[in-house]
Amino acid sequence: MKRYLTVTADSRADGLSVEQVLRQIAGFSRRQISRAKFIPDGIMKNGMQCRVTERVVPGDCIQFCIEEIHETSGHLESLEQQLHILYEDEDVLVVKKSQGMVTHPKGCHYADTLANQVVSYYRARGEEHMVRPVGRLDRETAGIVVFAKNSIAAARLQDQREKGIFQKTYLAVVEGYLPVDGLEYQIDEPIKPDPENRLKMVTAPDGKRAVTHYKILQSCQNSSLAEIWLETGRTHQIRVHMAALGHPLRGDLLYGTCKKGDSGAWLHAWKVVFCQPVTGAEIHLEAPVPEYFLHM
Protein backbone atom coordinates (compact mmCIF):
# COMPACT_ATOMS: atom_id res chain seq x y z
CA MET A 1 0.00 0.00 0.00
CA LYS A 2 1.29 3.46 -0.87
CA ARG A 3 0.40 6.70 0.87
CA TYR A 4 1.28 9.97 -0.87
CA LEU A 5 1.67 13.48 0.43
CA THR A 6 0.76 16.05 -2.21
CA VAL A 7 2.32 19.52 -2.38
CA THR A 8 0.85 22.06 -4.79
CA ALA A 9 3.54 24.58 -5.66
CA ASP A 10 2.79 28.24 -4.95
CA SER A 11 4.84 31.39 -5.47
CA ARG A 12 7.37 30.26 -2.84
CA ALA A 13 8.29 27.30 -5.05
CA ASP A 14 8.82 29.22 -8.30
CA GLY A 15 12.23 28.26 -9.70
CA LEU A 16 13.07 25.79 -6.92
CA SER A 17 13.97 22.18 -7.65
CA VAL A 18 11.65 19.35 -6.63
CA GLU A 19 14.10 18.46 -3.85
CA GLN A 20 14.14 22.04 -2.55
CA VAL A 21 10.33 22.10 -2.48
CA LEU A 22 10.25 18.82 -0.58
CA ARG A 23 12.85 19.98 1.92
CA GLN A 24 12.02 23.66 2.40
CA ILE A 25 8.24 23.62 2.04
CA ALA A 26 7.14 20.05 2.82
CA GLY A 27 9.72 19.48 5.57
CA PHE A 28 11.23 16.18 4.40
CA SER A 29 14.81 15.32 5.27
CA ARG A 30 17.55 14.61 2.75
CA ARG A 31 17.55 10.96 3.84
CA GLN A 32 13.80 10.58 3.39
CA ILE A 33 13.99 12.07 -0.10
CA SER A 34 16.91 9.80 -0.98
CA ARG A 35 14.91 6.72 0.04
CA ALA A 36 11.85 7.80 -1.95
CA LYS A 37 13.94 8.19 -5.13
CA PHE A 38 14.43 4.41 -5.24
CA ILE A 39 10.72 3.58 -4.92
CA PRO A 40 8.82 3.20 -8.22
CA ASP A 41 6.74 6.39 -8.53
CA GLY A 42 8.20 7.47 -5.20
CA ILE A 43 8.45 11.11 -6.29
CA MET A 44 6.18 12.45 -9.03
CA LYS A 45 5.48 15.82 -10.61
CA ASN A 46 2.09 16.30 -12.22
CA GLY A 47 1.45 12.55 -12.13
CA MET A 48 4.76 11.48 -13.71
CA GLN A 49 7.86 10.13 -11.97
CA CYS A 50 10.50 12.86 -11.99
CA ARG A 51 14.05 13.69 -11.02
CA VAL A 52 14.51 15.75 -7.88
CA THR A 53 16.62 18.24 -9.85
CA GLU A 54 13.69 19.25 -12.06
CA ARG A 55 12.50 22.82 -11.65
CA VAL A 56 9.07 23.72 -10.31
CA VAL A 57 6.62 26.45 -11.31
CA PRO A 58 3.52 27.59 -9.42
CA GLY A 59 0.67 25.15 -9.95
CA ASP A 60 2.88 22.06 -10.27
CA CYS A 61 1.68 19.12 -8.16
CA ILE A 62 4.44 17.21 -6.36
CA GLN A 63 3.54 13.77 -4.94
CA PHE A 64 5.82 12.13 -2.40
CA CYS A 65 5.40 8.50 -1.32
CA ILE A 66 5.48 8.32 2.47
CA GLU A 67 4.87 4.57 2.80
CA GLU A 68 7.10 1.98 1.17
CA ILE A 69 5.03 -0.91 -0.12
CA HIS A 70 7.43 -3.51 1.36
CA GLU A 71 7.40 -1.96 4.85
CA THR A 72 5.16 -4.37 6.74
CA SER A 73 5.11 -6.35 9.97
CA GLY A 74 4.59 -9.66 8.23
CA HIS A 75 6.61 -11.46 10.92
CA LEU A 76 3.97 -10.69 13.56
CA GLU A 77 1.23 -13.18 14.30
CA SER A 78 -2.35 -11.95 14.34
CA LEU A 79 -4.29 -11.71 17.59
CA GLU A 80 -7.96 -11.48 16.78
CA GLN A 81 -9.19 -9.45 19.72
CA GLN A 82 -11.17 -6.27 19.29
CA LEU A 83 -9.17 -3.05 19.54
CA HIS A 84 -10.45 -0.10 21.55
CA ILE A 85 -9.83 2.58 18.90
CA LEU A 86 -9.81 6.20 20.04
CA TYR A 87 -8.81 7.81 16.72
CA GLU A 88 -7.68 6.81 13.23
CA ASP A 89 -6.71 8.51 9.98
CA GLU A 90 -4.43 7.66 7.04
CA ASP A 91 -1.26 8.20 9.08
CA VAL A 92 -2.11 7.50 12.71
CA LEU A 93 -3.94 4.88 14.78
CA VAL A 94 -4.59 5.61 18.47
CA VAL A 95 -5.86 2.85 20.75
CA LYS A 96 -6.47 2.18 24.42
CA LYS A 97 -4.31 -0.57 25.92
CA SER A 98 -5.65 -2.65 28.77
CA GLN A 99 -3.69 -3.27 31.94
CA GLY A 100 -1.59 -6.43 31.81
CA MET A 101 -1.00 -6.38 28.03
CA VAL A 102 2.50 -6.02 26.60
CA THR A 103 2.84 -3.35 23.90
CA HIS A 104 5.23 -5.19 21.56
CA PRO A 105 6.51 -8.80 21.36
CA LYS A 106 9.43 -9.56 23.65
CA GLY A 107 10.59 -12.39 25.87
CA CYS A 108 7.88 -15.02 26.13
CA HIS A 109 5.25 -12.70 24.64
CA TYR A 110 5.23 -13.50 20.92
CA ALA A 111 1.57 -13.50 19.91
CA ASP A 112 -0.43 -11.95 22.76
CA THR A 113 0.60 -8.28 22.58
CA LEU A 114 -1.04 -5.05 21.53
CA ALA A 115 1.09 -5.07 18.37
CA ASN A 116 -0.40 -8.46 17.45
CA GLN A 117 -3.87 -6.98 17.87
CA VAL A 118 -2.97 -4.01 15.70
CA VAL A 119 -1.50 -6.11 12.87
CA SER A 120 -4.62 -8.30 12.95
CA TYR A 121 -6.77 -5.17 12.61
CA TYR A 122 -4.72 -3.95 9.63
CA ARG A 123 -4.90 -7.34 7.88
CA ALA A 124 -8.65 -7.61 8.35
CA ARG A 125 -8.90 -4.33 6.41
CA GLY A 126 -6.55 -5.53 3.67
CA GLU A 127 -3.75 -3.24 4.86
CA GLU A 128 -0.14 -4.17 5.63
CA HIS A 129 1.33 -1.27 7.58
CA MET A 130 4.38 -1.78 9.72
CA VAL A 131 3.44 -1.61 13.41
CA ARG A 132 5.20 1.48 14.78
CA PRO A 133 4.31 2.46 18.35
CA VAL A 134 5.24 6.05 19.21
CA GLY A 135 6.44 5.41 22.73
CA ARG A 136 5.37 2.35 24.71
CA LEU A 137 3.59 1.61 27.94
CA ASP A 138 4.70 -0.86 30.60
CA ARG A 139 2.63 -4.03 30.74
CA GLU A 140 0.94 -2.85 33.94
CA THR A 141 0.05 0.58 32.52
CA ALA A 142 -3.32 1.04 30.82
CA GLY A 143 -4.32 3.80 28.43
CA ILE A 144 -3.35 5.54 25.22
CA VAL A 145 -0.85 4.16 22.72
CA VAL A 146 -0.22 5.96 19.41
CA PHE A 147 0.83 4.02 16.29
CA ALA A 148 2.24 5.62 13.14
CA LYS A 149 1.15 3.99 9.90
CA ASN A 150 4.16 5.05 7.83
CA SER A 151 7.80 5.99 8.30
CA ILE A 152 7.27 9.72 7.74
CA ALA A 153 4.51 9.89 10.36
CA ALA A 154 6.71 7.93 12.78
CA ALA A 155 9.67 10.27 12.27
CA ARG A 156 7.56 13.41 12.66
CA LEU A 157 5.77 12.16 15.77
CA GLN A 158 9.09 11.18 17.33
CA ASP A 159 10.38 14.66 16.55
CA GLN A 160 7.29 16.08 18.29
CA ARG A 161 8.08 13.95 21.35
CA GLU A 162 11.62 15.29 21.49
CA LYS A 163 10.39 18.88 21.15
CA GLY A 164 7.61 18.47 23.74
CA ILE A 165 4.79 18.94 21.22
CA PHE A 166 3.62 15.34 21.62
CA GLN A 167 2.51 15.24 25.25
CA LYS A 168 0.83 12.56 27.36
CA THR A 169 -0.92 13.12 30.67
CA TYR A 170 -1.24 10.24 33.13
CA LEU A 171 -3.41 9.44 36.12
CA ALA A 172 -1.84 7.49 38.97
CA VAL A 173 -3.02 6.32 42.36
CA VAL A 174 -0.11 6.54 44.79
CA GLU A 175 0.23 5.20 48.31
CA GLY A 176 -0.24 7.57 51.21
CA TYR A 177 -1.93 10.91 51.75
CA LEU A 178 -0.83 13.97 49.75
CA PRO A 179 -2.65 17.29 50.19
CA VAL A 180 -4.98 18.54 47.46
CA ASP A 181 -3.66 22.10 47.21
CA GLY A 182 -4.02 22.84 43.50
CA LEU A 183 -0.25 23.30 43.13
CA GLU A 184 1.98 21.73 40.50
CA TYR A 185 5.13 19.99 41.71
CA GLN A 186 8.28 18.85 39.93
CA ILE A 187 10.60 15.91 40.54
CA ASP A 188 13.99 16.41 38.88
CA GLU A 189 16.04 13.30 39.67
CA PRO A 190 18.36 11.50 37.21
CA ILE A 191 17.56 7.83 36.55
CA LYS A 192 19.74 4.88 35.62
CA PRO A 193 19.45 1.05 35.61
CA ASP A 194 19.70 -0.52 39.05
CA PRO A 195 23.12 -2.26 39.18
CA GLU A 196 21.70 -4.81 41.62
CA ASN A 197 18.48 -5.64 39.75
CA ARG A 198 18.33 -5.59 35.94
CA LEU A 199 14.53 -5.26 36.04
CA LYS A 200 14.60 -1.96 37.94
CA MET A 201 15.68 1.63 37.53
CA VAL A 202 16.95 3.89 40.33
CA THR A 203 17.50 7.59 40.92
CA ALA A 204 21.23 8.40 40.89
CA PRO A 205 23.36 11.53 40.30
CA ASP A 206 25.15 9.81 37.39
CA GLY A 207 21.91 8.79 35.66
CA LYS A 208 20.13 10.41 32.71
CA ARG A 209 18.15 13.56 33.44
CA ALA A 210 14.51 12.82 34.24
CA VAL A 211 11.82 15.38 35.07
CA THR A 212 8.28 14.55 36.22
CA HIS A 213 5.49 17.04 36.96
CA TYR A 214 2.45 16.19 39.08
CA LYS A 215 -0.62 17.64 40.74
CA ILE A 216 -2.81 15.97 43.35
CA LEU A 217 -6.48 15.76 42.37
CA GLN A 218 -7.96 13.75 45.23
CA SER A 219 -6.81 12.20 48.50
CA CYS A 220 -8.03 9.86 51.19
CA GLN A 221 -6.31 8.45 54.25
CA ASN A 222 -4.26 5.78 52.47
CA SER A 223 -3.90 6.91 48.87
CA SER A 224 -3.91 9.90 46.52
CA LEU A 225 -4.92 10.44 42.90
CA ALA A 226 -2.28 12.34 40.91
CA GLU A 227 -2.28 13.90 37.46
CA ILE A 228 1.21 13.44 35.99
CA TRP A 229 3.02 14.63 32.89
CA LEU A 230 6.58 14.09 31.78
CA GLU A 231 9.28 16.41 30.55
CA THR A 232 11.52 13.44 29.69
CA GLY A 233 10.72 9.82 28.88
CA ARG A 234 12.89 7.43 30.86
CA THR A 235 12.09 3.77 31.50
CA HIS A 236 9.74 3.42 34.52
CA GLN A 237 10.12 7.17 35.12
CA ILE A 238 6.79 7.78 36.89
CA ARG A 239 7.11 4.62 38.99
CA VAL A 240 10.70 5.41 40.04
CA HIS A 241 10.09 9.08 40.81
CA MET A 242 6.95 8.54 42.87
CA ALA A 243 8.67 5.76 44.81
CA ALA A 244 11.64 8.07 45.43
CA LEU A 245 9.16 10.64 46.74
CA GLY A 246 8.00 8.07 49.28
CA HIS A 247 4.65 7.51 47.53
CA PRO A 248 5.00 4.54 45.16
CA LEU A 249 2.16 3.67 42.82
CA ARG A 250 -0.47 1.50 44.36
CA GLY A 251 -0.10 -2.10 43.21
CA ASP A 252 3.48 -1.60 42.02
CA LEU A 253 5.22 -4.73 43.27
CA LEU A 254 8.56 -3.72 41.74
CA TYR A 255 8.86 -0.31 43.43
CA GLY A 256 6.31 -0.50 46.22
CA THR A 257 3.91 -3.07 47.62
CA CYS A 258 1.02 -4.98 46.10
CA LYS A 259 -2.20 -5.22 48.09
CA LYS A 260 -4.79 -7.96 47.83
CA GLY A 261 -6.94 -7.40 44.76
CA ASP A 262 -4.39 -5.31 42.88
CA SER A 263 -3.42 -6.64 39.44
CA GLY A 264 -0.59 -4.19 38.85
CA ALA A 265 0.51 -0.59 39.20
CA TRP A 266 -2.35 1.91 39.13
CA LEU A 267 -1.16 4.01 36.20
CA HIS A 268 -3.27 5.17 33.26
CA ALA A 269 -2.14 7.05 30.13
CA TRP A 270 -5.13 9.37 30.23
CA LYS A 271 -4.73 12.11 27.60
CA VAL A 272 -2.55 12.85 24.58
CA VAL A 273 -1.97 15.95 22.49
CA PHE A 274 -0.03 15.92 19.21
CA CYS A 275 -0.08 17.42 15.72
CA GLN A 276 -1.28 15.28 12.83
CA PRO A 277 2.07 14.47 11.16
CA VAL A 278 1.01 15.41 7.62
CA THR A 279 -1.64 18.13 7.98
CA GLY A 280 -0.32 19.67 11.21
CA ALA A 281 -3.81 19.77 12.77
CA GLU A 282 -3.73 19.58 16.59
CA ILE A 283 -5.32 16.42 17.98
CA HIS A 284 -6.57 16.05 21.57
CA LEU A 285 -7.62 12.60 22.79
CA GLU A 286 -8.69 11.09 26.10
CA ALA A 287 -8.96 7.44 27.17
CA PRO A 288 -11.76 6.43 29.55
CA VAL A 289 -10.50 6.00 33.11
CA PRO A 290 -10.47 2.34 34.29
CA GLU A 291 -13.28 1.41 36.63
CA TYR A 292 -10.89 0.42 39.44
CA PHE A 293 -9.61 4.02 39.65
CA LEU A 294 -13.02 5.02 41.00
CA HIS A 295 -12.48 2.84 44.06
CA MET A 296 -9.09 4.09 45.31
N, C-alpha and C positions, 0 to 999 in steps of 0.2 A: 504494500500500500504506500502511495506517495502523498505527501502533504506539501502544498506549495504556499509560500508567502508571495503576494503580488505587490509590487511597488510601481505606481504610476508616476512617471517622471514629471516634475513641475519645473519652474524656472530655476530652482536651485541646482537641478541636474544638467542644465544646458551646457554641452561641451565636455561633461565628465565622461569617464569610461564606465562601463558596466561595473567593474570592480570598485571604482570610487563611489558609485551610487550605493552599492551594497554595503560598503564599509561606512561611509560618512552619513548616509541618510537612513539606511535600514539597520545599521548597527551590527552587522556580521563581522566576525574576526577574520583575519587573513587565513587562519587554519581552516575555519568552516568553509570559506569560499574555495580553498584549495581542494577540500574533500568533495565538494559539490561538482567540481569540474570533471571528476572522473565517474560521475553517475550519468547514465544516458538521460538526456533531457534534464540534467541537473540544474542548469542555468539557461533560461530562454529569454529572448527579446521578441516581443510581438508574436509569440507562439512558435518561434523557431529557435533551436539550440544555437547558442552564440559563443563567441570568444569574450573573455572578460575585458579585453583591450578595446572592444568596439565602443564607439562614441554614442552618446545618448542625446536625444533632443526632447523637449517637452512634449508629453503625450505618449512617449514610448512606454510600453508595459513590460516590466522586468519580472520574471517568475523565478523563484529560488526554491529548490527542493529542500525541505527541512526534515524529511524522513527518508532514510535509505531503505529501500525495499527489502534488503537482506538483514536489517537490524530487527531481530525478533528474539523472543525468549523461548525458543522451541525446545530447549533442554528441560524446561519446567513442566512438571506434571500438573494436570488440571485438578482442581478441587471444586466440585460442583456444590457449593454452598452459596446462598444468596448474599450478595454484597449490600451493605447499607450505604448507598450512594448519596452524598450530600451535594455534589455539583459535578457536571461534566460538560466539556466542549471538545473541539477538535484537537486541542493540545494538552489538556489537563483532565485528570480524573481525581476527585477528592472523595474519600470514603471514611467511614467510622470503623475503627478497629475495636474488637471486643477485648476485654481483659483476659489474659492467659494465652493469646495468640501471638506467635512469632511473626515479625514483619516479613522476613526474607529467609529462605532456606539456609540452615547452618546446623552443624552438629548432627544430631539424630532427627532433626526436623527437615525432611526432604519434600514432603507432599502435603503437609497440613498447615501451611503458612498463609498469611494474607496475600503474598505474591502469587501463590498457587490459585487462590480465589480470583485474583485479578486477571491472570492469564486465561482462566476458564471463562470469565466474563467476556474478554476480548474474542476468544475463539468462537463462542456461541454467536457472536455478532459478525463472524467472518473477518475479523481483524487480527493482525499479528504484530502488535506493537511490542517493543521491548519493555519489560517491567522496570521502571526507573523511579523508585521512591525518592522524594526530596526530603531527606532527613528520615530517621526511623524512630520508632517508639520501642522501649523495652517491652518484653513479653507481658509484664504485669500492668503496663500502662494502657488504658483505654483511650479512645478518642480519635482525633483527626490525623489522617495520613494523606499527603498529597503525592500523586504520581504524575510524572511528565510522560507524554505519549511520544515524544520525539527528542532527538538529541539537542536541538536548538532550544526547545522549551526547558529541558533539563539544565542546560548551561545558563540560561537567563534566570531561572528560578534560583539556582545555586548562587549566582551573582547577587540576586536580591537578598538572599540569606546573609551573605558576607557583608552587605551594605546596610543591613538592618531594615530593609523594606519588607521582606518576608518575615512576618512576626507571628508567633504562636503565643497564646495565653492559656495557662493551665489552671485547674482547680486541684487542690490537694487537701486532704484531711491529715493533720499532723497531731502527734501525741502532746498532751498537756494544754494548759490554758494560756492563751495569748490575748491581750486586750484588744477589743475592737475600737480603735481610736481614729480610723479614717486616714492614717498616715501611711506613706509608702516607705519601705525599708530596703536597704541594699546589703547583700553579702558579697564581699569582694575577697575571695580566698582562692589561691591557686590550687589546682587539682592534678594529681598524678596517679598512676597505678600503684596499688598497695604492694610493696615488695614482699609481704608475708602472705598475701592471698591474691592470686591472679584473677579472681572473680570480682574483686573490689577496687574501688578508687578511694583515695584519701586526700585531705587537704594538706598541702606542704609548701613551704616557701619556694622550693625549686620546681614546683609543678607549673603547668600552663595556666595562664590567667583565666579566671572564671568569675563571672559576675551574674548574680541572681537578684531580681527585684521581687518584692512580695508585699501584699496588703492583706490584713485579716478582715474577713467578711462576717464571721460568726464564731462564737465560742461557747463552750459549755465547760463543765468542771474538768473533764478528762481529755478533751480534744478541741481543735480549732480548725475552721475552714479558711484556707488561704487562696487568694488569687496570685498567681506567679507568672512572671515573664522573664525571659532570658536575654542577656546582652551577649553571651557567648554560648556555645553549644558543645560542652564537654560530656563525655560518657558519664551517665548517672548523676549529672550535675545537681539537679533538684534534690535527689535523694541524699547525696553527700553533704550538700550545704545545709539542708534542714537538720540532718543528724548532727552536724558540727555545731549548729545553733542550740542543740539540746532538745530539739523537737522533731525526731525522725517521723517519716510518714507512717501513718497507721498501717499495719499489716506488712511492713517491710522487714522481712526476716533477715535480709542481708545487712541492713544498717540499723535496725531497731529491734522490735519484738513483734511477734505475730499472735494475735489473740484468737480465741476460739470463734470460728465463723468467718474469719478473714480468709480470702482466697488470694491475696497479694496486696501490694502497696496501693494505697488509695490515691491514685494520680490519674487525672483525666485531661487530655489535650482538648481543651474546651472551644477555643476560637482561633481562627487564622485570618490574617490579612495579607494579601499579596497582589501584585499587578499581573494581569493576564499577559503571558510572555510574548505574544505577538501583537495584540491590539493595545496593550498598556492600560486597559480598563482596570480600575481597582475592584477587587473582589473581597467581600467580607462573608465569612461562613462561621457557623456555630454548630457544634455537635450536642445533641441532647445529653443531659447529665445523667449518669447511671443511677438507677433507683436506690442503690445502697448508700449513695451520698446523702440521701434525704434522712438517713437514720444514723447519723454520726454520734 
